[in-house]
Amino acid sequence: MTHSAQDPVTELIHHPYRPPAGWQAVPPGVFKASTVIFPNVAALRARTWKSKAGYTYGLHGTPTTFMLEERIAALEGGTHCVLAPSGLAAIMMVNVALLKAGDEVLLPDNVYGPSKEMARTLLADWGIAHRLYDPMDAAALAASISERTKLVWLEAPGSVTMEFPDLSGLIAAARARGVTTALDNTWGAGLAFGAFELGVDISMHALTKYPSGGADVLMGSVVTRDEALHHRILQAHGRLGIGVAANDAEAVLRSLPTLALRYHAHDASARELALHLGRQPVVKRVLHPALPGSPGHGHWASTCTAAAGLFSVLLDPALAAARVDAFVDALRLFKLGYSWGGPVSLVVPYEVATMRADVSALHGHLVRFSIGLEAVADLQADLDQALAGLG
Ligand SMILES: Cc1ncc(COP(=O)(O)O)c(C=O)c1O
């Protein structure tokens, strides 16, 4: 359709000016759209949202979201990536893609809480059963797999109890029965270990955490190396009606170049503070997979070259719960709130009994810390002044 001079009102919408082609700059640009314009009817009929070879509708991808998908796939050592509007939505996308009524999914007992809740409620309503397994016992997982099991979720470490499982053993147990494995790789972030080298089929990542790094974006990703598996994820994505906004994708693209620097800085500060807390008499146990004595430390050491900025402590069980709450409330730089991976250090007290059937190895009041990017000496001073109140 050619343009001719029209009413200025129409000109505001159909002005013929096109900027010169060949723009190049460091940022990849932000492309926003609901409608995607096709050059002709033949192209409209030929293109399908079921393939990423072309554009069909904003919900199914723009140059900005496709660009981010390629970079996240590269980060994790996979070949295909599909974005979702949160980490939890990415978990849902995997479940919808792989499970149907009559199937069963296995979850680690210490899995991210809302994932367990999804299995207990939505999946159960849809006739999909779930079973919890002890992530620290690969033989227990092998024994839990049945003819109905179609998916095994993995998380390393559990993001509150910080137990690091024998990933290779768990993956081998699932593989031996031909069951697909999906790893919540948010903690590893594609930097601590190579998920696909270990043999997982699907790596899910809450980009909300380290890839965003700003505590301002919610996003998730699902990476695969297998074409057929990717196709199933892509179909689920298209049918669920979930998409990622271009400005959010751009925010993550902007943060990715500093991801590794930030991750290792969070790691170094967290280890220093975890060691410091471990020296305090009121701290009965430090749960940080890179520290000897932490559950699964040996698995961490044989699997990982780095750690995230996340750890928990078990405070003396003899303390009254109200005193633990008062300790958390007394922190000033550490803010009270969920999530991790941003610049601000965070703290949350948790009930271990809500996330582990057997709490015998995790006795005490659990407090989880997410270490931000503040000066470590200031964070230590903040912990010390709050600990002083515990006596
Ligand atoms: C381990 C883990 N997986 C998944 C998620 C979900 O991510 P989102 O908050 O983007 O839904 C979280 C969020 O806290 C998490 O900690």
The ligand as an SDF file (V2000), in Angstrom:
LIG
                    3D

 16 16  0  0  0  0  0  0  0  0999 V2000
   14.6090  -21.0460   43.4360 C   0  0  0  0  0  0  0  0  0  0  0  0
   13.5510  -20.1750   42.8520 C   0  0  0  0  0  0  0  0  0  0  0  0
   12.9290  -20.5770   41.7430 N   0  0  0  0  0  0  0  0  0  0  0  0
   11.9550  -19.8610   41.1700 C   0  0  0  0  0  0  0  0  0  0  0  0
   11.5630  -18.6610   41.7060 C   0  0  0  0  0  0  0  0  0  0  0  0
   10.4260  -17.9190   41.0660 C   0  0  0  0  0  0  0  0  0  0  0  0
   10.8450  -16.7540   40.4610 O   0  0  0  0  0  0  0  0  0  0  0  0
    9.8250  -15.5200   40.3000 P   0  0  0  0  0  0  0  0  0  0  0  0
    9.8620  -14.7740   41.5780 O   0  0  0  0  0  0  0  0  0  0  0  0
   10.3670  -14.7790   39.1310 O   0  0  0  0  0  0  0  0  0  0  0  0
    8.4750  -16.1090   40.0120 O   0  0  0  0  0  0  0  0  0  0  0  0
   12.1840  -18.1850   42.8590 C   0  0  0  0  0  0  0  0  0  0  0  0
   11.7730  -16.8970   43.4600 C   0  0  0  0  0  0  0  0  0  0  0  0
   12.0520  -16.6060   44.6010 O   0  0  0  0  0  0  0  0  0  0  0  0
   13.2010  -18.9720   43.4500 C   0  0  0  0  0  0  0  0  0  0  0  0
   13.8090  -18.5790   44.5900 O   0  0  0  0  0  0  0  0  0  0  0  0
  1  2  1  0
  2  3  1  0
  2 15  2  0
  3  4  2  0
  4  5  1  0
  5  6  1  0
  5 12  2  0
  6  7  1  0
  7  8  1  0
  8  9  2  0
  8 10  1  0
  8 11  1  0
 12 13  1  0
 12 15  1  0
 13 14  2  0
 15 16  1  0
M  END
$$$$
